[in-house]
Amino acid sequence: MIYLDNNATTEIDPRVVDVMIDVLRSGPCNASSQHAIGRAARLRIDDAIDVIGSAIDSALDQPGGPRLIFTSGGTESNNLALTGLADPDAAIVLSRIEHPSVIAVAEHLAAQGREIRWMDVDHTGVAKIDSLADLIQSGDRPAGLVSLMSANNETGVIQPIEQAAQICRDLGVTFHVDATQSIGKVPISFRSLGASAVTMSAHKFHGPTGIGGLWIAGGVKLRPQLHGGEQQLESRPGTEPVPLICGMATALQLATSELPETQPRLSLLRDRLEQGLRSAHPDLVVHGSSRDDEGEVALVPRLPNTTCLSFLGADRQSMLMALDFAGVACSSGSACSSGSSPPSHVLLAMGLPAEQVQSALRFGVSKFSTEKKIDDAIDRISRCYKRLRQNRAVEN
Ligand SMILES: Cc1ncc(COP(=O)(O)O)c(C=O)c1O
């Protein structure tokens, strides 16, 4: 199987596994226990927090400074941010292409009477940042919270978070960034980002599943959503999963320290895949791009590993199944919706024609992908596409 679904999850790095096994084998690990064994567990967490702080360029040990709340992953961090940050009565602004773990929470809050204001995206998949200040200030009272992802999980298109941060700072609005897809793929400094809170998830950067974090800037208040323990200063109670925390710290340290080599390699492999497929099928549509009057394709900035392609004349679900059978793993949307796979809300928000939405698949390479596997994948994908197109032609 050639694994090209690295935006859904990544293979854990063996070096992370080694660290986790050491911790798992080290004995009981409850960092709240008031004995030497408990103190040793606490020390492991403190060390992991130091490692994470250096990796994201944000010291996490200063009183009153930024802090990191460990969660079970990106979904929980996004839920915590949307429900726990800012005035619970003030409107929330979010882009139409956020992950379901943001959109569904917003819809849940809307059903309870909270006002949601939607930021549109253009046809390349970039949020219309020029509308943000008006969205914040429109209505009876200003919005209290803005949530914008750093890069989209389906198209890989990078979003204007620096500009959004500046607007939010000028207007005094809390700003949450879902950086789940960016960490480990592009450099990101939490210190200079200017956000109030940032979501991360370890399994997206070759760490374990079941652990993530919500970084909170100094002075930003958070209402906890869980109750019943004093862990993590009651922001997110529950016994801390020390092996997962150590795994996440190691994965983040590796992802950021190796990024100067990984980032260009991911780009090369993704471009090889795109170019190989486009030379075999010139009408393939690459999302996150626009065509000028001469038909030249200009791509907007994207994550180096991601490509979202429309295979015109084929149905994405049939193509996904054919590729699965041929030994290529990819996705027809975000992993959460891949079982039922309704049409992508991201591509719909970009205003793309139905034929492009119905035939879109996402491919994501990782540091474990190789040129050989990419060439093999190009071959398998091309063959499946040709066959499905021929079948469709016969049916019609
Ligand atoms: C942008 C984005 N946010 C949040 C999530 C949810 O993360 P997790 O799977 O860790 O809950 C994902 C997962 O696909 C994602 O891509």
PDBQT file of the ligand as one rigid body, heavy atoms in Angstrom, charges set to zero:
ROOT
HETATM    1  C1  LIG A 401      -7.301  21.346  10.435  1.00  0.00    +0.000 C 
HETATM    2  C2  LIG A 401      -7.657  20.257  11.402  1.00  0.00    +0.000 A 
HETATM    3  N1  LIG A 401      -8.123  20.581  12.616  1.00  0.00    +0.000 NA
HETATM    4  C3  LIG A 401      -8.446  19.648  13.515  1.00  0.00    +0.000 A 
HETATM    5  C4  LIG A 401      -8.347  18.307  13.227  1.00  0.00    +0.000 A 
HETATM    6  C5  LIG A 401      -8.738  17.290  14.258  1.00  0.00    +0.000 C 
HETATM    7  O1  LIG A 401      -7.578  16.727  14.836  1.00  0.00    +0.000 OA
HETATM    8  P1  LIG A 401      -7.634  15.337  15.649  1.00  0.00    +0.000 P 
HETATM    9  O2  LIG A 401      -7.715  14.259  14.627  1.00  0.00    +0.000 OA
HETATM   10  O3  LIG A 401      -6.330  15.325  16.397  1.00  0.00    +0.000 OA
HETATM   11  O4  LIG A 401      -8.792  15.391  16.544  1.00  0.00    +0.000 OA
HETATM   12  C6  LIG A 401      -7.866  17.910  11.970  1.00  0.00    +0.000 A 
HETATM   13  C7  LIG A 401      -7.784  16.477  11.602  1.00  0.00    +0.000 C 
HETATM   14  O5  LIG A 401      -7.907  16.106  10.469  1.00  0.00    +0.000 OA
HETATM   15  C8  LIG A 401      -7.510  18.922  11.038  1.00  0.00    +0.000 A 
HETATM   16  O6  LIG A 401      -7.046  18.609   9.827  1.00  0.00    +0.000 OA
ENDROOT
TORSDOF 0
